[in-house]
């Protein structure tokens, strides 16, 4: 599921930012957001 989200994100980013530099920057931001959401989800599940 995570891989599918990453693939979908890359496909969307490829349309939004076709240039390599923009794509790399967007990929880093997207990965950071995914990691942050995963950490929040793990913390929430740990507290429940």
C-alpha positions as CSV (number, residue, x, y, z in Angstrom):
1,X,0.0,0.0,0.0
2,X,2.8,2.4,0.9
3,X,4.5,1.6,-2.4
4,X,1.3,2.3,-4.3
5,X,1.0,5.7,-2.6
6,X,4.7,6.5,-3.5
7,X,4.1,5.5,-7.1
8,X,0.9,7.5,-7.3
9,X,2.7,10.5,-5.7
10,X,5.6,10.2,-8.2
11,X,3.1,10.1,-11.1
12,X,1.3,13.2,-9.8
13,X,4.6,15.0,-9.2
14,X,5.7,14.1,-12.7
15,X,2.7,16.0,-14.1
16,X,3.0,18.9,-11.6
17,X,6.8,19.4,-11.8
18,X,8.3,17.9,-15.0
19,X,11.7,19.4,-14.3
20,X,14.2,17.2,-12.4
21,X,15.1,19.7,-9.7
22,X,11.4,20.4,-9.0
23,X,10.7,16.7,-9.0
24,X,13.4,16.0,-6.6
25,X,12.3,18.8,-4.2
26,X,8.7,17.6,-4.4
27,X,9.7,14.0,-3.8
28,X,11.7,15.0,-0.7
29,X,8.8,17.0,0.7
30,X,6.3,14.2,-0.1
31,X,8.5,11.6,1.5
32,X,8.9,13.8,4.6
33,X,5.1,14.2,4.8
34,X,4.6,10.5,4.4
35,X,7.1,9.7,7.2
36,X,5.6,12.3,9.4
37,X,2.1,10.9,8.9
38,X,3.4,7.4,9.5
39,X,5.1,8.5,12.8
40,X,1.9,10.2,14.0
41,X,-0.1,7.1,13.1
42,X,2.2,4.8,15.0
43,X,2.2,7.2,18.0
44,X,-1.6,7.3,17.9
45,X,-1.9,3.6,17.7
46,X,0.6,3.1,20.5
47,X,-1.5,5.4,22.8
48,X,-4.7,3.6,22.0
